[in-house]
Amino acid sequence: MSKKKTQYSVHYHTIQANRVALRQFLTEQGKLELLAQLRTPRAAPEDFPSGRIPVEIVSNDIRMAAEVTQEENLGLEIIDRIDVHAMPLFQSIDMALRPMKEHMESVPLSLILRLVARYFRIASEVVVIEVNESRGEIEIAFLPTVPGVINYHQIEGAMLGLSRLVFTLRGALPSLVTLQRQPATINVALFKRSFRQIPRFASCKNALSYRIDGQADISGNKLQLGAVINMLESQFPSLTMSEQVRLTLRTVLGFIEPKRENIAMFFSMSVSSFQRRLKSENLTFNEILQSERKKLVEEYLVQNRFNANETAFLLGYRAKSQFLKAFRNWFQMTPSEYLQRRVEGSPER
């Protein structure tokens, strides 16, 4: 039996934001009339009920736009004009980090980098993002999901998009930017505006590197929140155990598997001790987990308009079917029925 080909896609929100930014760029350049040459049949939401457009269609649109505009750095020009705060991806990551931000003066950069890299696939599957950590530095490499189809405009746009997300969330800039291509001419002003530096061109990979100044709270591929938890306990001793667990879950859902063993590890506890602490507050880990997942559904599904697959991923479910079962237990209806009732203004059952 032949292996089924993976279908990569881009969220429609991302495509719409790109189109608005392209129009703004052409307006600024006095070339708005070029839009008429791009009036080919374009992907519309009704054509893709999932809300995601295949990367082949997106790549073709970007390639055509680059040819028509004759802009060598179109990917950067587009992403530079996007309103980061309006992006559902930014709102989701900001929401995940909010509990930590409320209790900490500064969330570790390494945590933010891991979350952004992990969640980026919700907005776009144009690239696979690899996160590599060495002493005092984290490198984020961008690899095309479909080589030969994905073009450099998309890859560099993804790099700038991630860089802008990190800067908006944490105020951090990459210490090094490497690009595989060698531009015919180097637009110094654009690169300095985009990355605050001139990249190293003709490099072996497309990557962003960040200095983390000894914030070694990551080991391998698993996030280690022990130091963060200890900081919270020392600075905010009034937080109950269940409050700390809720805070931790809202940050790591969709990032690691939300098993009691993993969360107990963050608190440097055995599972039995962890469960006893929660039992003393008349709660169980599963009750807290389901409560936090239910709270997040409103923001992911309704406010950010993520589909069921994306919401299941962000809530840490292994499969969409698990999410749908839980959703029906919470609301006695399907996500689509729930959304329809919200549109009609009907009360929940």
C-alpha positions in Angstrom: 0.0 0.0 0.0 1.4 3.4 -1.0 1.9 6.0 1.7 -0.6 8.7 1.6 0.9 12.1 0.5 0.8 14.7 3.2 -1.3 17.7 2.2 0.3 20.9 3.6 -1.8 24.0 3.9 -2.0 27.7 5.1 -4.7 29.1 7.3 -7.1 31.5 5.4 -6.5 34.2 8.0 -2.8 34.2 7.0 -3.7 34.5 3.3 -6.1 37.3 3.9 -3.5 39.2 5.9 -0.9 38.7 3.2 -3.3 40.1 0.5 -4.1 43.2 2.6 -0.3 43.7 3.0 0.4 43.2 -0.7 -2.2 45.9 -1.5 -0.6 48.3 1.0 2.8 47.6 -0.5 1.6 48.3 -4.1 -0.2 51.4 -3.0 2.9 52.8 -1.3 4.9 52.0 -4.5 2.3 53.8 -6.7 1.7 50.5 -8.5 -1.8 49.6 -7.4 -2.8 49.0 -11.0 -0.7 45.8 -10.9 -3.4 44.2 -8.8 -5.5 43.9 -12.0 -2.9 41.5 -13.4 -3.4 39.3 -10.3 -7.1 38.9 -10.6 -6.8 35.2 -11.4 -9.3 32.8 -9.7 -8.2 32.9 -6.1 -8.8 30.6 -3.2 -12.0 31.5 -1.3 -13.1 30.2 2.1 -16.2 28.6 0.6 -13.9 26.5 -1.6 -12.1 25.0 1.4 -14.5 24.4 4.3 -11.6 23.5 6.6 -10.4 27.1 6.4 -7.0 26.0 5.1 -5.7 26.4 1.6 -3.2 24.0 0.0 0.4 25.3 -0.1 0.6 24.7 -3.9 -2.1 27.3 -4.5 -0.5 29.7 -2.1 2.9 29.2 -3.6 1.6 29.8 -7.1 -0.1 33.1 -6.0 3.1 34.4 -4.4 5.3 33.4 -7.4 2.9 35.2 -9.8 2.8 38.3 -7.5 6.6 38.4 -7.5 6.8 38.1 -11.3 4.2 40.8 -11.8 5.7 43.3 -9.3 9.3 42.5 -10.2 10.1 42.7 -6.4 13.1 40.5 -5.4 12.1 40.7 -1.7 8.3 40.4 -1.9 8.0 38.0 1.0 9.7 40.4 3.4 7.8 43.4 2.0 4.5 41.7 2.6 5.2 40.4 6.1 6.7 43.7 7.2 3.3 45.3 6.7 1.2 42.8 8.5 -0.5 43.9 11.8 1.0 41.3 14.2 -1.5 42.0 17.0 -4.4 41.2 14.7 -3.0 37.8 13.8 -4.9 34.9 15.4 -1.6 33.1 15.9 -0.2 36.0 18.0 -3.4 36.2 20.0 -3.3 32.4 20.8 0.4 32.5 21.9 -0.2 35.7 23.9 -3.1 34.0 25.6 -1.0 31.0 26.4 1.7 33.2 27.9 -0.7 35.6 29.7 -0.9 33.6 33.0 2.9 33.5 33.2 3.1 37.2 32.3 0.7 38.1 35.1 3.0 36.4 37.7 6.4 37.0 36.3 8.4 40.1 35.4 9.9 38.4 32.4 8.9 35.1 30.7 12.0 33.2 29.6 12.9 33.8 26.0 13.5 30.1 25.5 9.9 29.3 26.4 8.6 31.9 24.0 10.8 30.7 21.2 9.6 27.1 21.7 5.9 28.1 21.9 6.1 30.3 18.7 7.9 27.6 16.8 5.4 25.0 17.9 2.3 27.0 17.2 3.5 28.5 13.9 2.2 25.5 12.0 -1.3 26.7 12.8 -0.9 29.7 10.7 1.2 28.1 7.9 2.7 24.8 7.0 4.9 26.3 4.3 7.9 25.4 6.4 9.0 22.8 9.0 10.6 24.6 11.9 13.5 22.9 13.7 14.6 24.3 17.1 18.1 23.5 18.1 19.7 24.5 21.3 23.3 24.9 22.2 24.8 26.6 25.2 23.5 30.1 25.5 21.8 30.0 22.0 18.7 28.7 20.3 18.7 28.3 16.5 15.5 28.1 14.6 15.9 26.6 11.1 13.2 26.9 8.4 12.9 24.0 5.9 10.4 24.0 3.0 7.6 21.4 3.4 7.4 20.8 -0.4 10.9 21.5 -1.9 10.6 22.8 -5.5 7.1 24.2 -4.8 7.8 26.5 -1.8 9.8 29.6 -2.9 12.2 31.7 -1.1 9.7 34.5 -0.7 7.6 32.2 1.4 10.5 30.9 3.5 11.9 34.4 4.2 8.4 35.7 4.9 8.0 32.9 7.5 11.3 33.9 9.0 10.3 37.5 9.4 6.8 36.5 10.6 8.3 34.4 13.4 10.9 37.1 14.2 8.2 39.8 14.5 6.1 37.5 16.7 9.0 37.0 19.1 9.8 40.7 19.1 6.2 41.7 19.8 5.9 39.1 22.6 9.3 39.6 24.2 11.2 42.4 22.6 14.0 40.1 21.5 15.8 40.2 18.1 17.8 37.5 16.5 21.5 37.7 17.0 22.2 36.2 13.6 20.1 35.7 10.4 21.3 33.3 7.7 19.8 32.9 4.3 20.5 30.4 1.6 20.1 32.7 -1.3 22.4 35.4 -2.6 20.4 38.5 -3.7 21.4 40.1 -7.0 21.3 43.4 -5.1 21.1 43.8 -1.3 18.4 46.1 -0.1 20.2 47.2 3.0 17.3 49.4 4.2 14.8 46.6 4.0 16.9 44.0 5.7 17.8 46.3 8.5 14.1 47.3 8.9 13.1 43.6 8.9 15.8 41.9 11.0 17.7 44.9 12.4 20.8 43.5 10.6 22.2 42.3 7.3 21.8 38.5 7.0 24.7 36.2 6.1 23.8 35.2 2.5 24.7 32.0 0.6 24.6 30.1 3.9 23.9 26.4 4.3 20.5 27.0 5.9 17.7 29.6 6.4 17.8 30.2 10.2 17.4 32.7 13.0 19.6 32.5 16.1 18.8 33.9 19.5 21.0 34.4 22.5 19.3 33.1 25.6 21.9 34.3 28.2 22.1 31.2 30.2 18.3 30.6 30.4 18.8 26.9 30.2 15.3 25.9 31.0 15.0 23.5 28.0 16.5 20.0 27.9 16.4 18.2 24.6 12.9 18.6 23.1 11.0 18.7 26.4 10.3 22.0 28.1 11.5 22.2 31.7 9.4 24.5 33.7 10.8 23.6 37.1 12.8 26.9 37.4 9.7 28.9 36.5 7.5 27.0 39.0 10.0 27.5 41.7 10.1 31.3 40.9 6.4 31.5 41.1 6.3 29.7 44.4 8.9 32.0 45.9 7.4 35.2 44.6 3.8 34.3 45.0 3.5 31.9 48.0 -0.3 32.7 48.2 -0.9 30.8 44.9 -2.7 27.5 45.7 -1.5 24.3 44.1 -4.5 24.2 41.8 -3.9 27.8 40.7 -0.3 26.9 39.8 -1.4 23.9 37.8 -4.0 25.9 35.9 -1.4 28.5 35.1 1.1 25.8 33.9 -1.6 24.0 31.8 -2.7 27.1 30.0 0.9 27.7 29.0 1.9 24.2 27.9 -1.3 22.9 26.3 -0.6 22.0 22.7 3.1 22.1 23.5 3.6 19.0 25.5 1.3 16.1 26.3 -0.8 17.3 29.3 -0.3 14.1 31.4 -0.3 14.3 35.2 3.2 12.7 35.1 4.6 15.6 33.0 3.0 18.3 35.1 4.1 16.6 38.4 7.6 16.6 37.0 7.5 20.4 36.6 6.8 20.7 40.3 9.5 18.2 41.1 6.9 15.9 42.7 6.0 12.2 42.4 2.6 11.6 40.8 1.2 10.4 44.2 2.4 13.5 46.0 1.0 15.7 43.2 -2.4 14.0 43.4 -2.5 14.3 47.2 -1.8 18.1 47.0 -4.7 18.5 44.6 -7.0 16.2 46.6 -6.4 18.4 49.6 -8.1 21.2 47.6 -10.9 18.7 46.6 -9.8 18.6 43.0 -8.3 16.1 40.6 -5.8 16.8 37.8 -8.3 15.7 35.2 -11.0 18.1 36.5 -8.5 21.0 36.3 -7.4 19.9 32.8 -10.9 19.6 31.4 -11.9 22.9 33.0 -9.0 24.8 31.4 -9.6 23.1 28.0 -13.3 24.2 28.1 -12.3 27.8 28.9 -9.9 27.9 26.0 -12.5 26.6 23.5 -14.3 29.9 23.3 -11.1 31.8 22.4 -9.7 29.3 19.9 -12.9 28.2 18.2 -15.1 31.3 18.4 -12.8 34.4 18.7 -9.9 33.1 16.6 -12.0 31.0 14.2 -9.7 28.0 14.3 -11.3 24.8 13.0 -11.8 21.7 15.0 -8.5 20.1 14.0 -6.5 23.2 14.9 -8.4 23.6 18.2 -7.8 20.0 19.1 -4.0 20.5 18.5 -3.9 23.7 20.6 -5.7 21.9 23.5 -3.3 19.1 23.5 -5.5 16.3 22.1 -3.8 13.5 20.2 -6.7 13.2 17.8 -9.6 15.3 16.6 -12.0 12.5 17.6 -10.9 12.9 21.3 -11.6 16.6 21.1 -15.0 16.1 19.5 -16.0 13.6 22.2 -15.0 16.0 24.9 -16.8 18.9 23.2 -20.0 17.0 23.1 -19.7 16.2 26.8 -19.2 19.9 27.5 -21.9 21.4 25.3 -24.1 18.5 24.1 -23.5 19.5 20.5 -20.8 19.6 17.8 -18.4 22.5 17.3 -20.2 23.5 14.1 -23.6 23.5 15.9 -22.0 25.5 18.7 -20.7 28.1 16.3 -24.1 28.3 14.5 -25.8 29.0 17.8 -23.3 31.7 18.6 -23.9 33.4 15.2 -27.7 33.2 15.8 -27.3 34.5 19.3 -29.0 31.4 20.8 -28.2 30.5 24.4 -26.1 27.4 25.1 -28.0 24.3 26.1 
